[in-house]
Amino acid sequence: MRAEIRVRHYSIRTEETYLEWARRYIYFHHKKHPKDMGADEVQAFLSHLAMERKVSPSTQNQAKAALLFLYREVLHIELPWLDEVVAAKMGKRLPVVLTQVEMRRLLNAMSGTMGLVASLLYGTGMRLLEGLRLRVKDVEFERREIIVREGKGNKDRVTVLPENLILPMQLHLAKVKALHEKDLDAGFGAVYLPYALEQKYPKGAQSWG
């Protein structure tokens, strides 16, 4: 399943999520092999998620997508339309939008790395994972820019680096660099590299950028 996902260049997060749902599905049916199961077992599992686990509609749809991928792309088994699945109910909610004063109070109450991340998300418009995965090489202090790599839709984009975050970012990077060098000395400090970049750049996974 992992091989089929990587051939299609899905994100590493999608890979982890699909594999986890496949494991949960197999354990739910007492470790039966998926090829010995079919639509009835998939329906039972997805209905269990909605009725017993009371998961959100998006979570149930995520599980459904993972299992359909498992059967169609890995086992090459076409399942009939799963119209018997009990769908998790989609509730309607109004978004909570803070005023500028409320947002300022919230950010002022935060500190450390999490405070910096929150300020970065608010000031740049980045999504949570985009902020957490931000690389050193994509922060352009001179141009006051941040390059967001592989954002939603697998697209790159440029956003503004707020002036008031430049010094906090520089101080943060100084601490992180010291930690990174300590990790390297201990034989660690590597990151995940997609595709064949690890072969093309043998030391790329450990580089500061």
C-alpha positions as CSV (number, residue, x, y, z in Angstrom):
1,M,0.0,0.0,0.0
2,R,2.9,2.3,0.8
3,A,4.4,1.6,-2.6
4,E,1.2,2.4,-4.4
5,I,0.8,5.7,-2.5
6,R,4.4,6.8,-3.2
7,V,4.1,6.0,-6.9
8,R,1.3,8.5,-7.0
9,H,3.3,11.1,-5.1
10,Y,0.8,11.6,-2.3
11,S,2.0,13.6,0.7
12,I,3.7,11.9,3.6
13,R,0.8,12.9,5.8
14,T,-1.7,11.2,3.5
15,E,0.4,8.1,3.4
16,E,0.5,7.9,7.2
17,T,-3.2,8.5,7.5
18,Y,-4.2,5.9,4.9
19,L,-2.0,3.3,6.4
20,E,-3.4,4.0,9.9
21,W,-7.0,3.6,8.6
22,A,-6.0,0.3,6.9
23,R,-4.5,-1.0,10.1
24,R,-7.6,0.0,12.2
25,Y,-9.9,-1.6,9.6
26,I,-7.9,-4.9,9.8
27,Y,-7.9,-4.9,13.6
28,F,-11.6,-4.1,13.7
29,H,-12.2,-7.4,11.8
30,H,-9.9,-9.4,14.0
31,K,-6.9,-9.3,11.7
32,K,-8.6,-10.8,8.6
33,H,-6.8,-10.0,5.4
34,P,-8.6,-7.3,3.4
35,K,-8.7,-9.5,0.3
36,D,-10.9,-11.9,2.3
37,M,-13.3,-9.1,3.1
38,G,-15.4,-6.8,1.0
39,A,-18.2,-4.2,0.9
40,D,-20.0,-5.7,3.9
41,E,-16.9,-5.4,6.1
42,V,-16.1,-1.9,4.9
43,Q,-19.7,-0.8,5.5
44,A,-19.6,-2.3,9.0
45,F,-16.4,-0.5,9.9
46,L,-17.5,2.9,8.5
47,S,-20.9,2.6,10.2
48,H,-19.2,1.7,13.4
49,L,-17.2,4.9,13.2
50,A,-20.3,7.0,12.8
51,M,-22.6,5.2,15.2
52,E,-20.3,4.0,18.0
53,R,-17.3,6.2,17.7
54,K,-19.4,9.2,16.7
55,V,-16.6,10.6,14.4
56,S,-17.0,13.7,12.4
57,P,-18.2,13.5,8.7
58,S,-14.7,14.5,7.5
59,T,-13.1,11.7,9.6
60,Q,-15.5,9.1,8.2
61,N,-14.9,10.3,4.7
62,Q,-11.1,10.1,5.3
63,A,-11.4,6.5,6.4
64,K,-13.7,5.7,3.4
65,A,-11.1,7.2,1.0
66,A,-8.3,5.2,2.5
67,L,-10.2,1.9,2.3
68,L,-11.3,2.5,-1.3
69,F,-7.7,3.2,-2.2
70,L,-6.7,0.0,-0.5
71,Y,-9.2,-2.1,-2.5
72,R,-9.0,-0.3,-5.8
73,E,-5.3,0.5,-6.2
74,V,-3.6,-2.1,-4.0
75,L,-5.9,-5.2,-4.2
76,H,-7.5,-4.3,-7.5
77,I,-10.9,-5.1,-6.2
78,E,-13.9,-2.9,-7.2
79,L,-16.4,-2.4,-4.4
80,P,-20.0,-1.7,-5.2
81,W,-21.3,1.8,-4.2
82,L,-21.3,1.9,-0.4
83,D,-24.9,3.3,-0.1
84,E,-25.5,1.3,3.1
85,V,-22.9,3.2,5.1
86,V,-24.4,5.2,7.9
87,A,-23.0,8.7,7.4
88,A,-21.9,10.9,10.2
89,K,-24.1,13.9,10.5
90,M,-22.7,17.2,9.3
91,G,-23.5,19.9,11.8
92,K,-23.8,23.6,10.9
93,R,-21.5,25.9,12.8
94,L,-20.9,29.6,12.6
95,P,-17.1,30.5,12.5
96,V,-15.6,32.3,15.5
97,V,-13.8,35.4,14.3
98,L,-11.8,37.4,16.8
99,T,-11.5,41.2,16.7
100,Q,-8.1,42.7,16.3
101,V,-8.1,43.7,20.0
102,E,-9.0,40.1,21.0
103,M,-6.4,38.7,18.7
104,R,-3.7,41.0,20.1
105,R,-4.7,40.0,23.7
106,L,-4.5,36.3,22.7
107,L,-1.1,36.6,21.1
108,N,0.2,38.7,24.0
109,A,-0.8,35.9,26.4
110,M,1.3,33.3,24.4
111,S,5.0,33.0,24.6
112,G,7.9,30.8,23.5
113,T,7.8,28.7,20.3
114,M,4.0,28.3,20.3
115,G,3.6,32.0,20.6
116,L,5.9,32.6,17.7
117,V,4.0,29.9,15.6
118,A,0.7,31.6,16.4
119,S,2.0,35.0,15.5
120,L,3.4,33.6,12.3
121,L,0.2,32.0,11.3
122,Y,-1.8,35.2,12.1
123,G,0.7,37.5,10.4
124,T,1.3,35.5,7.2
125,G,-1.9,33.6,6.6
126,M,-0.1,30.3,6.6
127,R,-2.0,27.1,7.6
128,L,-0.9,25.2,10.7
129,L,1.2,22.5,9.0
130,E,2.7,25.1,6.6
131,G,4.0,27.0,9.6
132,L,5.2,23.9,11.5
133,R,7.0,22.6,8.4
134,L,8.6,25.9,7.5
135,R,12.2,25.5,6.5
136,V,15.1,27.9,7.3
137,K,15.9,28.3,3.6
138,D,12.4,29.6,2.9
139,V,12.5,32.5,5.2
140,E,13.8,35.6,3.3
141,F,14.7,38.3,5.9
142,E,16.1,40.8,3.4
143,R,13.0,40.6,1.1
144,R,10.6,40.3,4.1
145,E,9.1,37.2,2.5
146,I,8.3,33.6,3.3
147,I,8.1,31.0,0.6
148,V,5.4,28.4,1.3
149,R,6.3,25.1,-0.3
150,E,3.8,22.5,-1.4
151,G,0.8,24.2,0.2
152,K,-2.8,23.3,-0.5
153,G,-3.1,21.7,-3.9
154,N,0.6,21.0,-3.9
155,K,1.3,24.7,-4.9
156,D,4.1,27.0,-3.9
157,R,3.4,30.6,-3.0
158,V,5.0,33.7,-1.4
159,T,3.6,35.5,1.6
160,V,4.8,38.6,3.6
161,L,7.0,38.3,6.7
162,P,5.7,40.9,9.1
163,E,8.3,43.4,10.3
164,N,7.6,42.7,14.0
165,L,8.3,39.0,13.6
166,I,11.8,39.4,12.1
167,L,13.7,39.7,15.4
168,P,11.7,36.9,17.2
169,M,12.4,34.7,14.2
170,Q,16.1,35.5,14.1
171,L,16.4,34.7,17.9
172,H,14.4,31.5,17.4
173,L,16.6,30.4,14.6
174,A,19.8,31.0,16.6
175,K,18.5,28.7,19.3
176,V,17.3,26.1,16.8
177,K,20.7,26.2,15.0
178,A,22.5,25.4,18.3
179,L,20.1,22.5,18.9
180,H,20.6,21.3,15.4
181,E,24.4,21.3,15.7
182,K,24.1,19.4,19.0
183,D,21.9,16.8,17.3
184,L,24.4,16.4,14.4
185,D,27.2,15.8,16.9
186,A,25.0,13.0,18.4
187,G,24.4,11.4,15.0
188,F,20.9,12.8,14.5
189,G,19.5,16.0,13.0
190,A,18.1,14.6,9.8
191,V,14.7,15.4,8.2
192,Y,12.4,13.6,5.8
193,L,13.2,14.2,2.1
194,P,10.6,13.3,-0.6
195,Y,11.2,11.4,-3.8
196,A,14.9,10.7,-4.6
197,L,16.4,13.8,-3.1
198,E,18.2,11.9,-0.4
199,Q,20.2,10.1,-3.2
200,K,20.7,13.3,-5.1
201,Y,21.8,15.3,-2.1
202,P,23.3,12.8,0.4
203,K,23.8,15.4,3.1
204,G,20.7,17.4,2.3
205,A,18.6,15.9,5.1
206,Q,21.1,17.2,7.6
207,S,21.8,20.6,6.1
208,W,20.8,23.7,8.1
209,G,18.6,25.2,5.4
